[in-house]
Amino acid sequence: MAKTLDEARKKLDDEYGQVRRHLQKIHDALDKVEKAGPEDDLHGLLNDLEKTVKETRDGGVIGSGANGHRRALKEYLELKEGR
């Protein structure tokens, strides 16, 4: 847990950056679905998209995804409000 508002803000910015970087993976997976034709495996492509979104939201093997951002935001706001 961060001890100062500056530390909490740095953690919040780091978590935000991680999520933003993973958004490109979502865009790439969605592009594959959008470009798919009648002979492509839509089920498989949608499954890949779903896995990518879940990993971005919940985190993967390394990292905590948007959940980490939620925790960092909560901590930052509590320090900012003096709680």
Residue pairs with C-beta under 8 A, 6 or more apart in sequence:
1 75
2 8
2 10
2 11
2 75
2 76
2 79
4 79
5 76
5 79
5 80
8 72
8 75
8 76
8 79
8 80
9 76
11 72
11 75
11 76
12 69
12 72
12 73
12 75
12 76
14 72
15 64
15 68
15 69
15 71
15 72
15 73
16 69
16 72
18 63
18 65
18 68
18 69
19 56
19 65
19 66
19 69
22 52
22 55
22 56
22 65
23 56
25 52
25 55
25 56
26 49
26 52
26 53
26 56
29 45
29 48
29 49
29 52
29 53
30 49
32 45
32 48
32 49
33 42
33 45
33 46
33 49
36 42
36 45
55 65
56 65
56 66
57 65
57 66
57 67
58 64
58 65
58 66
58 67
59 65
59 67
59 68
64 71
